[in-house]
Amino acid sequence: MVSIKVDSELELRIFETNEAWELFWLVDSTRGYLRQWLPWVDSLRFPEQFYWVIQMWQKGFQERRSCHFGIWYRGRLAGSISLHGIDWGNSYASIGYYLSEKMQGKGLTTRTVKALINYAFSDLSLNRIEIRCGKDNHKSKAIPEKMGFVKEGLIRDGEFVNGHFHDLMVYGVLSRDWRG
């Protein structure tokens, strides 16, 4: 499976099914925090469900539709980052990410997003990367804003999370504009 060495303490690795329990514990230990922004958190309540999710992600990787990586910080799972919705005809993909609440504030998301964009543009030869964030998710919006993405718009009621709709901000960067 693919892995991306970000730096001496950080690595991205395509999830393996034997990591399902570790992924479950990461999500479960910070479920209250993650459920504010991620619509799937409440539907995945058991470790066995993560096994099937990882299998689905592996199939998406084999079919070149997506890449779901674990974020490994100093050998411990810290979160997840993905290229999803890969559209080869339009040379486009979207990035999604989350970190355990305990792992925030170390620059991990910025470093992993940068590495994944470099992979998408260099190894996959994509032309465009998009990030969508909850309008009120200031931590998540800070990532594309400080990395030179263009704020392209607002999707009203773009996602149903935790019993209500919320607006999404759309950010994009093109390979020719990327300075990573």
URMOZI-V228041 format. One record per residue. N is the residue number from 0. PHI is phi in degrees with one decimal (999 if undefined). D_LAST is the distance of its C-alpha to the last C-alpha in whole Angstrom. Layout:
{{N & PHI & D_LAST} {N & PHI & D_LAST}}
This chain:
{{0 & 999 & 24} {1 & -77.1 & 20} {2 & -136.6 & 19} {3 & -124.4 & 15} {4 & -80.6 & 15} {5 & -82.1 & 12} {6 & -163.0 & 14} {7 & -65.4 & 18} {8 & -115.4 & 19} {9 & -133.7 & 17} {10 & -141.3 & 17} {11 & -107.9 & 17} {12 & -134.7 & 20} {13 & -57.4 & 22} {14 & -62.5 & 25} {15 & -107.2 & 28} {16 & -61.5 & 31} {17 & -71.7 & 33} {18 & -99.0 & 30} {19 & -59.6 & 32} {20 & -65.4 & 34} {21 & -64.0 & 31} {22 & -65.4 & 29} {23 & -57.4 & 32} {24 & -65.1 & 32} {25 & -62.7 & 29} {26 & -67.0 & 29} {27 & -64.6 & 33} {28 & -72.0 & 33} {29 & -131.8 & 30} {30 & -55.1 & 32} {31 & -59.6 & 33} {32 & -73.2 & 30} {33 & -64.3 & 28} {34 & -66.7 & 31} {35 & -63.1 & 30} {36 & -124.1 & 27} {37 & -113.9 & 27} {38 & -69.5 & 30} {39 & -91.3 & 31} {40 & -57.6 & 31} {41 & -71.6 & 35} {42 & -85.8 & 36} {43 & -107.5 & 34} {44 & -110.7 & 37} {45 & -130.6 & 38} {46 & -55.1 & 36} {47 & -60.8 & 38} {48 & -64.8 & 36} {49 & -69.1 & 32} {50 & -59.6 & 34} {51 & -69.5 & 34} {52 & -63.2 & 31} {53 & -63.1 & 29} {54 & -60.3 & 31} {55 & -62.4 & 30} {56 & -62.4 & 26} {57 & -63.8 & 27} {58 & -64.0 & 29} {59 & -60.5 & 26} {60 & -67.9 & 24} {61 & -62.0 & 27} {62 & -89.1 & 27} {63 & 61.5 & 24} {64 & -100.8 & 24} {65 & -164.1 & 21} {66 & -140.6 & 20} {67 & -109.7 & 21} {68 & -110.2 & 19} {69 & -81.4 & 21} {70 & -96.0 & 19} {71 & -107.0 & 21} {72 & -111.6 & 21} {73 & 51.0 & 23} {74 & 83.2 & 25} {75 & -114.1 & 25} {76 & -68.1 & 24} {77 & -111.2 & 22} {78 & 170.4 & 22} {79 & -144.3 & 20} {80 & -142.8 & 17} {81 & -142.4 & 18} {82 & -102.8 & 17} {83 & -130.1 & 20} {84 & 61.7 & 22} {85 & -62.6 & 20} {86 & -115.7 & 22} {87 & -68.7 & 22} {88 & -62.7 & 24} {89 & -105.9 & 22} {90 & 54.6 & 18} {91 & -139.5 & 17} {92 & -154.1 & 17} {93 & -116.0 & 17} {94 & -109.1 & 15} {95 & -127.9 & 18} {96 & -156.9 & 18} {97 & -157.0 & 21} {98 & -125.3 & 21} {99 & -57.2 & 25} {100 & -57.0 & 26} {101 & -67.7 & 27} {102 & -93.7 & 23} {103 & -79.1 & 21} {104 & 86.5 & 21} {105 & -109.8 & 19} {106 & 78.7 & 15} {107 & -65.0 & 15} {108 & -64.6 & 14} {109 & -58.6 & 11} {110 & -66.1 & 10} {111 & -73.5 & 11} {112 & -61.6 & 10} {113 & -58.9 & 6} {114 & -62.9 & 8} {115 & -69.3 & 10} {116 & -65.3 & 8} {117 & -58.9 & 7} {118 & -61.8 & 11} {119 & -63.3 & 12} {120 & -79.0 & 10} {121 & -83.1 & 11} {122 & -82.0 & 14} {123 & -96.1 & 15} {124 & 58.8 & 15} {125 & -75.3 & 14} {126 & -104.3 & 14} {127 & -139.7 & 14} {128 & -125.1 & 13} {129 & -122.4 & 15} {130 & -127.2 & 16} {131 & -113.0 & 19} {132 & -132.6 & 21} {133 & -55.3 & 24} {134 & -54.3 & 25} {135 & -98.5 & 26} {136 & -89.8 & 24} {137 & -63.8 & 22} {138 & -64.5 & 20} {139 & -69.7 & 18} {140 & -64.9 & 18} {141 & -62.2 & 16} {142 & -64.1 & 13} {143 & -65.4 & 12} {144 & -64.7 & 14} {145 & -82.4 & 12} {146 & -96.5 & 8} {147 & 87.2 & 9} {148 & -67.9 & 11} {149 & -92.7 & 15} {150 & -74.7 & 18} {151 & -101.5 & 20} {152 & 161.5 & 23} {153 & -126.0 & 25} {154 & -105.3 & 27} {155 & -68.7 & 30} {156 & 47.7 & 32} {157 & -75.9 & 29} {158 & -151.7 & 29} {159 & -99.8 & 32} {160 & -133.7 & 32} {161 & 56.7 & 35} {162 & 89.1 & 37} {163 & -153.2 & 36} {164 & -80.6 & 33} {165 & -140.4 & 30} {166 & -78.9 & 28} {167 & -117.2 & 25} {168 & -90.4 & 22} {169 & -114.3 & 20} {170 & -122.8 & 16} {171 & -140.7 & 14} {172 & -140.0 & 11} {173 & -102.9 & 11} {174 & -58.1 & 10} {175 & -69.8 & 11} {176 & -100.2 & 9} {177 & -71.4 & 6} {178 & -118.3 & 4} {179 & -73.7 & 0}}
